[in-house]
């Protein structure tokens, strides 16, 4: 199973911190490992736990979030940062950009902005963990403001679609020359009919599988799924 991205929230307003946490719970592949409400607490978390990603506010009690950038670079250089803040001062934005901050989101925050930012980050992170050479268009996407829809689709399946189960379903359908129904697939793979149908329809949308209607002995139509030939 793919390792979840571990997130530290550094935000002095507990209500906003809780909103971030609830937003993250709606997204596949992420988990919150802690919340810090001051710069000092954030520094302790970063040095001790070295999270994959820090969601960082700028205005913190007694300090600025930008002061944590040097702490991260020194003690946890593999930790990435997304600013979520009301700060729009040019010197702060410039420092964030020059420090390699992954994204800069201005408050007020919406779930759509939050989701788009984290999913784009996850896609880029997945690209950077691949072995071997990277295609030119993929390299270019790392420096674009938005990752292409194709790249996001390849790297981030929708919630409820597990890559391992997906591969198992595809492998099974490849052995069924006469196609298979959702009910039969569920029995073979060990999932419910509705779960099997969800995977099959997802594979149809990915153009890995196609569906046809067939009629049983009593005339009731059923949807049969076939592997898409290359």
Secondary structure as GFF3:
##gff-version 3
##sequence-region A 1 230
A	DSSP	beta_strand	5	10	.	.	.	ID=ss1
A	DSSP	alpha_helix	14	25	.	.	.	ID=ss2
A	DSSP	beta_strand	30	36	.	.	.	ID=ss3
A	DSSP	alpha_helix	39	49	.	.	.	ID=ss4
A	DSSP	beta_strand	53	56	.	.	.	ID=ss5
A	DSSP	beta_strand	59	60	.	.	.	ID=ss6
A	DSSP	beta_strand	63	64	.	.	.	ID=ss7
A	DSSP	three_ten_helix	65	67	.	.	.	ID=ss8
A	DSSP	alpha_helix	68	75	.	.	.	ID=ss9
A	DSSP	beta_strand	80	85	.	.	.	ID=ss10
A	DSSP	alpha_helix	90	98	.	.	.	ID=ss11
A	DSSP	beta_strand	103	106	.	.	.	ID=ss12
A	DSSP	alpha_helix	111	128	.	.	.	ID=ss13
A	DSSP	alpha_helix	136	142	.	.	.	ID=ss14
A	DSSP	alpha_helix	149	155	.	.	.	ID=ss15
A	DSSP	alpha_helix	163	173	.	.	.	ID=ss16
A	DSSP	beta_strand	180	181	.	.	.	ID=ss17
A	DSSP	alpha_helix	182	189	.	.	.	ID=ss18
A	DSSP	alpha_helix	193	205	.	.	.	ID=ss19
A	DSSP	beta_strand	209	215	.	.	.	ID=ss20
A	DSSP	beta_strand	221	227	.	.	.	ID=ss21
###
